[in-house]
Amino acid sequence: MERKVLYVDDERINLELFKINFRNDFSIVVADSAQEGLDILKNEDINVIISDLKMPHMNGIDFIERIKRENPQKICILLTAFMESEVMLRAINEELVYRYIMKPWKKDELREIIESAFKRFENS
């Protein structure tokens, strides 16, 4: 199975940094909006999705809810630069997200989380 990751963030610099940091570890697909991410998921078999929380038009929680409604087995990771405990608790309690990570992320820490997300998917 190809280890493909979808990373969704409205800031292009974050998309580029993610690709540069993880292109040797995973097959990377990026989207600069939640809608583009949903369109990609219609056509590609991707099981680990990483999304920024704060995005225009559709935030990361709404994006992940839409993914989980159709594909509950997908593993989703939420990134944010803001500590929003109410949002974080809801996402975790409703089992929408596998992990919640603060920006700026650390490469080794995020790689370990992505690796564990693939293991979780494979064992589900």
Secondary structure, 3 states (H helix, E strand, C coil): CCCEEEEECCCHHHHHHHHHHHCCCCEEEEECCHHHHHHHHHHCCCCEEEEECCCCCCCHHHHHHHHHHHCCCCEEEEEECCCCHHHHHHHHHCCCCCEEEECCCCHHHHHHHHHHHHHHHHHC
